[in-house]
Amino acid sequence: MQSLSVSSFCKRGVLLALGILLASGSHAQQQDFSKVKIEALKVRDNIYMLVGSGGNITLQIGADGVLIVDTQYAELSDRILAKIRELSKGPIRYIIDTHHHADHTGGNAKLRAAGMTVSGGNVGGDIADAGAGAQIIAHENALLHMTAPPAAGQPAIPSAALPTLTYFTPKKDLWFNGEGIRIMYEPNAHTDGDSIVYFRQSDVISSGDVYVTNQYPFIDIANGGSIQGIIAAANNIIDLIIPVYGQDGGTLVIPGHGRLSDIGDVINYREMLTIIRDRIADMIRKGMTLEQVKAAKPTQDYDPRWGASSGFWTTTQFVEAVYKNLSTAQGK
């Protein structure tokens, strides 16, 4: 069994080198996966964070088997599975999708096929059918997006990659490897199908893309995302966290993209988003157009930390998305 300490992991720069390609399988086709290495960071006793390209993976291992939160790109499935097998030989029982984007669900089919559903497993009151393949759990809106007609030039998602159990209530509970796991719906945040996953005994939260550390969050307006929902999700994460002292330590958060975090990081993220939202909302109330808002640079003081001038999601696109969200809300 091999894993990296927090210090060595950061020294190697893996956490800061995560890809920012978030939404579409077309972006996966533009990447060269041949040199991507899957790395493992031990977060708590039986919780690991796997990084490579795409969204971070959370791994819970124990006597009952393996639970995975998100699966990165399909092209990396063999390497992800090999890394999992370095950490545990137990069967893969559950996969939880935090939302539908390909960089978080692309590996579903292969990782599901490598596992087996728990016989008579209890998932929030639902009895899982025993059989070949791990159970894939997601909010029902994530499934609806995954089964929608694909964009032009894109293949349909194979049925083997689709969630096999969905929920539509505010939460779904699961008991696995000796601890309670709460899956919580975050409405209209990054998308309209986001979940965060709280490992109660381990005191670890897997946030999906409602919380990231390496750029401004991608607001997927076309799929129900909103700045207000992302801020609400950040507040919900903060409410779950108990720090050791002040804003340090305690509950750990595995972000959708970026580095392992604690409450101070999430508070800084929430405050950044709140301030930018309020600035743009005030500009809209004053009658400023989108071009005028962009010229005013409402994110300027945060750009050295969060901004991007190129790539899939730029600072300009973030400002445009916030403006569109808030203009719609104000009836402009």
Order of alpha helices (4+ residues) and beta strands (2+ residues): alpha-alpha-beta-beta-beta-beta-alpha-beta-alpha-alpha-beta-beta-beta-beta-beta-alpha-beta-beta-beta-beta-beta-alpha-beta-alpha-alpha-alpha-alpha
